[in-house]
């Protein structure tokens, strides 16, 4: 699976979705609508709901999901609320391990949730007014509620990514998440939520770092220290290491697109950034005497192999890795 894009501020999608009825009311005919779809002037998001082809082509996968959410809401009951991973994506929070072509909602009347469709899962559940809010013109569940909802449809790794990204973004607190876990202790997904609660760490800065921290847990590696600061002889900060095992004299840096976007200077080319990053790594090694391990998204697809290599590096440094 490809690494997720680092989302920018959610695109303003106000007024970008129109139903067939609205298009007909504006003076179009069904034949005209069909012709515009064939010419890609209009894009059919789902049956009976459209946006412009230009907007659809310009949207990220996250914003296309948000358009699909609006297309679902346009034909759903007025009490329908975006929930689960759809509410997380609407906030602009990065996610991993979820399909973007399925919308999740909950209706205020749980007795009439509706039937599941290929692109829409209407959930049943008690949803208080205090657990919803309006963001970007649509109703969604509050951060703590949506974080727990994700636990009911995802495994630990995908759930951990969501919680860590929400914690790091400052939209969720561990106290609020823990309260949701306690309140819904008998719901499906409560066991996943308890594990995520134990592993969550707001210091991690990217989806790749979230996934590696979970890999270290699953592979029984020594627990790394995230975001460890390294100073030079004069006390100046020269680096923050993604992960470090000080007792083993090893540190790990995750190479991913989000890091390039986050740390590249204005006007700096990719080649210049990589050279600067290499010099930073060399300086850290000189100051600490430690060994660096570079980790990529491709490495995460082979957790056992990566864990074996990390243990080998640790052992070569004269430390036992457990």
N, C-alpha and C positions, 0 to 999 in steps of 0.2 A: 504493500500500500504506500502511496506517495505521502510525503510529509505534508501536513496541512499548511495552507497559506497563513501568514500572519495578517489578520484582518486589520483594516484601517477603521476609522470611525464609520459606523454603519451609514451606508448611502441613504439619502432622503428618498423614500419611495412613496411619498404622499401623492395620491391621485394617479399613480402609474398603472393601476390595474382596473380594467373595465369589463363588465359582464356583457354578454350578448345583448341582453335587454337594454342596457345603456347605449350600446352602439346603434341598435335599431332605433332607439328614441332620438338619437342624434341625427337620424336621416339616412343611415346606411341600410342596405338590404343584405340578406344572407349571402347572396351571390357576390356582392362587393366585399363582404367580410372574408369569404373563402378566397377570392382573388388576392386580397391584400396579404392573407396568410401565405399563399403560394409564392407571392413576390417578396416575402419576408419583411414586408412593411409592418405587419402585425405578427406577433408570436402567440400561439395558443398555449397557455401555461397548463391548463387542464380543460376538460370539457366545459364550454360556455364561458370561459374567462380568458382575457387577453391582455397583453402589454405590447409595447412597440418592439419590433425586431432589433432596432438600434440599441435600446436599453438592455434587452436580454443578452445581446452579444457583448456588451460592455461590462456585464456584471460578473463578479467572482462567484464561485460555487456557493459561498455563504449567502450572498445577496440574491442569487437565484432561489435558494431555499426560502428566503424571506418573501420573495415574490410569490412562490408557491403557497406559503402561509396565507398571504393576503387573498390569493385566489380561492383557497379553501374557506376562509372566513367570509368571503363575499357571498357564498351560497349556503353558509351554515347558519344555525340558530343564533340569534343575537346574543345569547348568554355564553357562547363558546369562547374559551380562553386558550391562548397558546401555552402549552405546558411542556414538561420534560425537556428534551434536547432542543426543541424548537424555541422555547423561551430563552434558553442559554444563547443560541445563535443570534436571536434578535438583539441581545445585549452587546453583540460584537465580541463575545468571549470565544477563544479558540477551542475547538473540540477535536477529538480523534476517535476513529473506530465506529462512526455512525454514518449511515447512508444519508445523503442530502436530498433524496427524492421522496422522502416520507415525512409528513407533517404530523405532529403529536398535539392533541388538544384535549381539554376536559370541559364538559358542559356543566353549568351550575345545577341543572336538574339531572342527577346521576341516574335516575330511572329511565331517561331517554337519551342515552349517550350516542346512539346511532351505530350503524354497522361499519366494520372495517372495510376500507377500500385500498387499492393498490398504492395510492399516494397519500393516504390519510388514515391515521389510527386515532379514533375518538375513545379516550379512556373513561372509565367509570371511577368515580371517587368523590368524596365530600370535599368541597372547595369553598372555604369561607371568603367573604368579601375582603377581609383583612389580608388574605393570602394572594391577592391580585393587585396589579397596578398597571397604569398605562405608560407604555414606552413607545416612542416613534409612531404614535397614533394607533397602536393596537394594545389589547389587553393581554397581559402575560402574568405568570405566577411570579411571586417575589423570589429573590435569589435563594434563600434557604429552602423554600418549598421546591423550587425547580431543581436545586442540587440534589435533594433527596429523591425527587421523582426520577431523576436519571438513574439512581441506584436500582430502580425497579425494572429497568429495561437493558442494563449494561453490566458487564463484568467489572472486576475491581480496577483493572488498568484504565479502561475508558472512563470509569467513574472518578478515579483519582485525578486524571487529567482535568476533568471539568471542575472538580473542587479546588485543585491547586491553582488553576487559571483564575477562578473567581476570587479566591483568597488573595492572590497576587495583584489582581486588578483593584482590590479594595471594595468590591461590591458584596462580599460575604465575610462573615466572621466565624471562627471556629465555634464560638459559643452558640450562635444562631443555628449552625449546622447540627451541632450536638443536640440542641433542643428538638429539632425536627427528627433526628434519629431516635431520641427517647420517646417522642410523642407517637411515632409510627413504628414502634418496636415490633408489632405483630404483622406489619405489612410485608408483602413479598419484597425482597431486596434489602431487608433490614440487616441481614448478615453481611452482605456486600458493604452496606453503609458503615457498619462497625469496623470492618477492616480498613476502609478508606479513611475513617476518622483517625485511626491509629497511625496511618502512613502519611497523611496530609502534611504539607510543609509549604508555607507561603514564601519561603526564600527562593524556591526554584523559579527560574525565569522563562522557561519555554516548555512546549509540549515534549520536545526531545529530552529535556532534563527530567521531566515528570516520568517519562517512559523508562529512562535509564535507572532512576531511583527505584522504580518497581522491579526492574530486571535484577538489580542488586539484591532486593528483598527476596524475590522468588528463587534466585540462584544461591542464596545463603552466603553472599559475599559479605565481608566486614562492612558495616554501615559507614558510608562516606560522609564527610563533612561538606555540606554545600556552601558555596560562595565564601570560601576561606580567603582572607586578605593576606597579601604578601607585601612586605615593605622592604625598601632598600636599606643600605647602611646608615643613611641619614634619617630614616624613619618615614620617608615618603612612600605613599601607596603606589605600587607599580602594577598590581594585578589583583583581580578577584577570580579565584579558580572555581570552575563549575563544580568540581568534586575533588576531594582530597582525602588520602589516608595517611595522615602524618606519621603514624606508628610504622607504616610500611614504606615511607619515603616515595610515595607514588601519588600523582594527581592525574585527573582526567578532564579533558576539554571536549565538549560536544560541538561538532561542526554541523551547523544547520543554517538554512536560509535566514531564520529569524535573527541569528547572531550577526550575520552580515548586514542585515538591515538596521539592527540596533546599534552596532558599533562602528560602522563606516562613517568617516567624516565627510562633511559636505565637499563635493567635488573630487573625492578620493575614488580612484578606479579600483576594481576588484583586485587587480594585480598588486596595487599599492597597499591595499588593506591586508592581503595575505602576507606580503613581505613584513609589514608592521607587526602582524600577529605572530609571525615566525620569530622575529626579534624579541617580542615580549616573552614568548615561550622560552627562548634561550636564556634570557635574563633571569626568569624564575628558576630555571634549572641551575644556573650559576649561584644564585642567592641561597637556594635551599639544598642543593645537591640531590634533588629528587628527579624521578623519571616521569615523563609525560606520556599518557596514552590518549590518542585521538580517537573519538568515537563518532560514527556517522549513522544516518538513518538505516543504511544497508546493514550495519552491524547489529542493529536492534532486531532484525529479522532472524538472527541466529543466536539467541540468548545463551545457549549452552556453550557454543564455540567462543563467544565473547568472554564469558565468565572464566572459561579455561585459560584463555590468553591473559586475562587480568591476574589470575592466580599465579600463572607462570612468571609474570613480571614481578609480582610481589615476592615470590620465592627467590627470584634471582637477586633481589635486593637484600636477601638474608633474613627475611621475615616470613613467618608462617601465616597463611591467609585464612585459616580455619578449615 
